């Protein structure tokens, strides 16, 4: 290993030369004998090849701020396929507008080209990632089941939903919180709160044993980070909580640790021999999304919750990122299998991918009290969509791919566990895998005491 690489093994290095300046790059020319194996020559060839493709599209010394696949996006022959893909994904980008702006830029006088490049970047960034082309035998809008694990549990008594069971346990509160903590919020108490903590610990232990690095992440992020990860921050359709810009700047509440982990590696050069990089985090997730569907009532869809997240960075090869995606899904399957849940793994259709994903799997667990399957986890291969926007590369300057997945979203996993483990006498069986984390506790038993509401939302407890 060369000396310059030894200093990089244990830490990320900032990409000090990013973005690349086209004017400073040139063709490497003929390769002298023996140079192909030298690390610095391979690095020079990689950068020069990338610049050469863009140099034919933009005037010398000029380049859009966004690092996108410009040869692909600006090729007229690709316009129809890209537009059709945007439509299938229910995206908002307009590739024809992108190509029109580029045509205007090519013929514009120097004084007007900077503004056209800005508009070109802004419009192109709205386009979603490409979609995995091979979904054998599947209709474009069809969820394809790829695996079913376990069977629906059988009950010989009336089955209740999570809220009913949790309130009977006297370990849950969701009513009359509008003037206190806002709508779609909740409290977990006593052993049910301990069960949530055990779930998080169980998922983290599984990830650490699989070689993940644990990171404690911030919940406040600059909006540019969210945009780079594929989340729309501005506009009427944004699903992000933003702080008052006058007092806090351009800052948002994070909807998932994926964004903070992406920010951690942004602008860095990662040693190729340390890839794939596997990161894990526990965070609170904030989402203003709402739903009037009865099936999404209660804690199924809430404004804030705890989640264990997986995030990976690997070589820019769909075979490599696809294998990492399969690894993430296998971890998810192992967690839900050990928790005793019945679930189905789905290969998701284009309109369910969101902007950044090239391919996505969802896991839906059976929720007996709701008599339905509900999504408890997902995992996505984002190829180079996020890495380009986050400016993360390897130490040779090559682009990388990112993969993300949910190891455990606490509310929905708890929902499935409580509804699956409910028993005739009102107790709830604790999955054997979690009992060691709860001091050997095998069941959750109802606690004495009922909350009594008084006028003015004052709470009086008969016992606690």
N, C-alpha and C positions, 0 to 999 in steps of 0.2 A: 504494500500500500504506500502511495506517495505521501510525503510529509504534508502537503497541502490538504489531503483528505483526512488525515488523522485528527486534525483540529475540528473537523465537522461531524465526527461520528456521533457524539453525545448531545449535539444541539442543533437547532435549526439556524440557517444563515440567511440574513436578509438579501434579497435580490437587488443589489445596489445599482445594477445597470438596467433596471426595468423602468419604463418600457424600452425595448430595443430601438435604437435610432437607425432607420434604414440607410441614411446617408453615410453612416460609418461602417457599413458592411459591404463586402464585395465577394465575388465568387472565389472559392479557395483555389481554383486552377488545378493543374495536374498534381497528382499525389506522388511525392518522392518515395522511392523504395524504402520500405520499413516504417513509414509514418502511420499506416493504417491502424496499428495497434496502440499508438500513443494517445493517452487520454485527452491531452490538450488539443490534438488535431481533430479527434472525433467531436469535441465540443465546438470547435470552430466550424466544422462542416454542418452541424445541426443548426446553429444560429444563421449561417449564411444561406442554407437551403430555405429556411422559413422566410427570411427576408427577400430572397429572390422571387418567391411566389407572390408576395405582396407588392414588390417594386414595380411590377407590370401593371398594377391596378391604381397606383397612386403616384403623384408627382414626386420627384426626388426630394428627400428630406421631409416629406409629409406622410402622416399616417394617422388613422383614426385613434382616438384615445382607447377605444374598446379593443381588446385582443380577441378577435373572433376569427372563425374560419372564412375569411373574406373571399378566397378563390371559389369556395363552394357557394356562398350566399350570393355572390355577384355574377355567377354564371347564368346567362339567360336560359340555358337548357334545363336548369334546375328549378326554375321559378314555379312551374306547374306542380311539381312534386312537393316542393316546400309548402306552397299554398294549400294543397290538399291535406298535407300532414297537419298544418295549423288548424284547419277546419275539423279534422278528426279529433284533435286534442282539445277542441273548443278554446283555442288560444286567441290572442288579440293582435298579434303581429301581422304586418303587411309586407311580404317580401317584394312585391312589385313596387311599392313605395320606396323600399330600400334601394332597389336597382335604378329607379328614376332619379333618386338623389345622387347616386354615384355617377350617372350619365351627366347630370348637371355639373357635378364637381369636375369631371374630366374636361369640360369645355369652358369652365368659369375662369375669369381673370384672377390673378393671385390675391387681390384684395378681398374677394368673396369666398375663397376656398375654405378658410378656417371655419366659418359659420356652417357651410355645407357639410364639412367633416363632423362637426358637432351634431348636426341633425341626423347625419348618417349613422353615427354611433348610437344615438338615442333611439332611433327607429329600429335598428338591428337588434338592440338589446331586448326589445319586446318579443322577439321571436323565441319560441320554445326550442328545446333540444330536439334532435332527431329521435325517431321512434324505432325501436327494434323491429326489423322487417319480418322476422319469421315467428309467426304464431300459428303453427300447423293446425288446420281444420277449424280455426276459430273465426267467428264473425267479428267485424271491426269493433262492435260495442259489447262484446261478450266477455264476461269474467270466466276464465278457464280454470276449473278445479284441477290441481296437480297432485294433491295428496289429502287424504282424510285420515285423521288420527283419533282413535277411540270411538265410543258409541254414546248416544244420548242416554243419560242416566234415567232409571225408572223409579218412580215414586208411587207409593200406595196411599198417599194423602194429598189434600189440595196444596198445590205449589204456589208460593207467594214470590213477589218480586223483591229485589234488594231493599228498596226503601221500607217496605212493610217489615221485613225480617230485621233490618238494622234498627228501626225504631222500636220494635218489640224487645230487642236486646238492650235498649236504652244506651246505645253507643253511637248514635247518629243524629244530626240535626240539620235540616234544610229549610224548614218552614219559617216564615216571618223574619227573614234575614234581609229583605229589601232595603230597609232603612238603616241597617247595621253594617252589612258587608256587601250589599248589592245582590242582584239577581244571579241565579245559577252559581251560587257558592254553597259551601257546606262545611260542617264540622264532623270529624271522626273523634270518638272519645274512647277511653279505656282500652279494652283488649282489641277493639277494631282498629284503633290508631296503632297499637302495637303490631297488629297483623300487616298493616300497610308498611311499617318500618321493616318488618321481617321480609316482606316481598322485595323491597328495594335492596336489602342486604343480600338476599338470595340471588337476585339477578346480578348484582355486582360481583359476588364470589364466582359466579359462572363466567363472567367476562374476564376477570383477573386470571382465572385458571386457564383461559384460552389465550393469554398473552396480551390482553389489552392494557393500556396505560391509563390510570385514573386521573382525571383533571377536574378541579373545582372551577366552575365557569361563572362569569358575571351574567346577570339577567338583563342588564341594560346595555344596549348596543347601538352604535351609530346606524342610521338608516341605510347607509351605503353597504354595510355588511349584509343586511337582510336582502337588499336588492341583488347583491352579488350571488347570494344563495338561491335566488329565484323567487323571492317573496315580494309582491307588489306592496309598496309602502304608501304611495301617493295615489290619489284618485278616489272615486266614489266606491269602488269595489275592494278597497283595502281591508284586510282582515288582521290588522295590527293595531295595538295600543301605542299611541305616540304621546310623549310628554309635551308639556307646554314649551314650545320652542323659545319663547321669550325669556323663560327662566332657566331652561335646561339644555338648550341647543337642540340639534337634530338627533334626538335620542328616542329609542323605542324600547318597549318591553319585549323580550325574546319569546317567541312561540315554541321554541325547542332548542335544546343544547347543541343541535347540529350547527346552528348559526354561529354560536360562540366558538365551537371547535373549528369551524371554517375560518373564523377570524384569527384564531391562534396560529394557523399555518399560512395565512395570507402574506404574500410578498416574500416568502421564504424559499430557500433552496434546500431540498431534502436529500440526504445521501441515498443513492440508489440501492446500496447494499443493506439499507435499513427499511426497505419497502417490502411488503405493504406495511404502512403505519396504521396501527389500530388504537383508537382513543375511545374512552368511555367517560361519561359524565352523568351526574344526577342534578336535575334542576327543576325549578318551578317553571311551568309553561303557561303563558298568558295568551288567551285567544278570545276575541270579541264575537266570534261566530255565534249565531242563534239558530234555533230550529223550533218550529211549532208542531213537529211530528210527535205523536204520543210515544212512538218507539224510541225516541231520543230524549225523553224526559228524565228527571232525576239526575244522577251523577254520570249518565252516559255522555252527555255533552255539557261541559261546564266551562267557565271563563278562566279558571286557573287550576292547575293540578301538578302532581309530581310525576316525573318520568325519568327512566334510565335510558340513555341514548348511546348508540354505537356509531362511530364515524371512522371511515377508512380512507387512506390515500395510497394509490398504487400506480404502477406503470400504465402509460396511455395505450392500452391494448384491451379491446372489448373482451377478449378471452380471459385476460387477467382480472379485470374488474367484474366480469361475469362470475368468475370463480370465487371472488371475494364476496359478492352478493349471495351466492349459494352458501358460503360459510356463515354469513350473518343469519340467513333464513334457518339453517340447521341449528344454530344457537337458539333462535326463537322457538323452534319446534321442541328442542330439548327442555327448555324452561317450562313451556305449557304442558308438555307431556308429564314432566315430573310433578307438576301441580295438579295432575289428574283431570285436566280439562279435555273435553271433546271439541275438536276444531277442524277446519278445512283451510288449506293453503290455496290461494288463487293467484294466477297470473293475470294481471290487470290490463284492461283495454286502454287504448290511447286517451280517451277522454277522462280517465281517472289518474293520469300520470302527473298532472301539474306541469309547470314550465320546465323544471330542471331534469326530470327523470327520463332516461332512455328505456328503462325497464323497471317494473315495480311488482312486488308481491305483497298481497295483504293476507293476514290471518284472521279468520272470523271464528270466534268461539261460540258454542251453544250456551244460551242464557235461558235456563228452564223457566224462570219466573216471567220472562218476557215472551217466551215461546218463539224465540227467533235467534238467528245467528247475528252476532255483532262484531264489528272490527275491533280487535284488541292490539294489533301490531301491523307494521308495514316495513318494507325494506326496499330501497331504490338504488339502482346503478345510474349515476348522473354523468357518466363518462367525463368529458372535459368541460361540460357546461359551467360548473362552479369553479373549477381550477383555473380556467382562463380569466374569469372575472375576479377571482381572488389572487391572481398572479402568483400561483404556487407552481414550482417546477422542481426537477431534480438538479443535482449539482452540475450536470452537463448541459443544463438549459432546456432539457426536454420537458414537454407538457406532461401532466399527470391526470389520472382519473380519480373521482371521489365516489364513495359508497356510504350510505347511511341506513340505519335501521333502529327501530324501537325494541329495546330488550324487555321493558316493562312499563306500561302506562298504568299507574296505580289505580285510578278510579274504575276503569273498565275491567281490569283484571280482578279487582276486589269484587266487583259486581258479579262476574262469572263465578268466582270462588264461593261467595255467600249463597248464590242461588243454586249452585251445584251441590254444596255441602249441607243445605238445610235438612233438618230432621223433624220427625213428627212432633216431638216434645218442645219445639221452638228453639232448640240449640242448633248450632252450626258446627259441623265437623271441620277441623283444621287439617289441611293436607299433610300427610306424613313428612314431606320434604321440608315443611316450615316449622314443625314441632320443636326441633332442636334450637331454633332461633327464638322460640317463645317459652323457654324453660320447660319443655316437655308437654305444654298444654295441648290437649287433644280436641277440646270443643270450646266454643264460645257460649257462655250461658247468660240468660237474661239477668240484668242487674235491677235491683229494687229501686223505686223512685221514679216519678213521672214529672216532667216539666209542666208547670201551670203558667199560662200567659195572663198577664194583667194589662190593664189599659196603659197605653204609652209604651208598649213593647218592653215592659220590665219583666224580668224572669224571676220566678220564685220556685225553688226546688224543694219538694217534700223530703227528698233524700238524694244523696249523690254517691 
